Amino acid sequence: MNTTTRQPQGATWLDHLKSWPLYPLPQHAISRLTYRLTRIQTVWFKDAFIRRFAQHYQVNWSEARYQRPEDYRHFNEFFTRPLRNGARPIEGDGKTVISPADGHISQIGNIDRDAVFQAKGQEFSVTDLLGGDAQRAELFRDGSFVTVYLSPRDYHRVHMPLSGNLRETVYIPGRLFSVAPHTTRTIPRLFARNERLVSIFDTDAGAMAMVLVGAINVAAIETVWSGLVTPPPRSGIEVEDHRQSAIELQRGAEMGRFNMGSTVILLFGKDRIHWLQGLQAGQALQMGHQLGSLQ
């Protein structure tokens, strides 16, 4: 039996005050501007940008492979910086589910039929999250989930929680609301409204979905097999069958990255995963930390 703990926290008036201005903003236009700014290669600009950002968010330079602003062509290259060898040990064995990214647990627990807990008073459906396909969502009915929030200071490459073979990807257009904690408490169905990329893998735990959720200023999502997925945003859902592509990724291998920060949601089927006891919302994670194990 899973014994994970939630810490429900209701939205405050300040949460609502910070979230309301996001509705009328031209979210995609702002993100396209961010895309351009973060790729400026003018030396004085990008070096100053990197230094200011690193100081403000207290970035740990010692774990980066390259440790000077001068080592990066532009800000985004710094933001998606690789880590030095050994900076993220992979815990456990092949039956251990590891965190796909640095960040904090937003929520963790069980899927209630088709419903995933977002915050106190907020939930969304797996069907909506995965693009409205009930057959796809049925793979995860009454299963397990974890939502990992990546803050600006975190390492922004996303890795495999388990070894797996890529089955399909689903690009789903949407808004680009912030995914910071105050918006998860105030904006209904947040993760099922934002632009996102769903990657479904066949693993020793059965089907595993990795959902990379876009957000305002998240100007691009990439995967290791397709490269840049977004931008530009498209108007409709796009499904790609990868079963004949023989794309196999080992546990701990990079599968994608966020160009600016966001959220990763993992989904597993019923009675497939046992979460590590004591994990709870707000807990800090590093990529490679144990989250659970196969049942």
Secondary structure, DSSP 8 states (H G I E B T S, - for coil): ----B-------HHHHHHHGGGTTS-HHHHHHHHHHHTT---HHHHHHHHHHHHHHTT--GGGBSS-SGGG-SSHHHHHT--B-TTSS---S-TTEEE-SSSEEEEEEEE-BTTEEEEETTEEEEHHHHTTS-HHHHHTTTT-EEEEEE--TTS--EEE-SS-EEEEEEEEE--B----SHHHHTTSTTGGGTB-EEEEEEEETTEEEEEEEE--TT--EEEETTTEEEESS--SS-EEEE-TTTT-EE-TT-EEEEEES--EEEEEE-TTSEEE-TT-BTT-EE-TT-EEEEE-
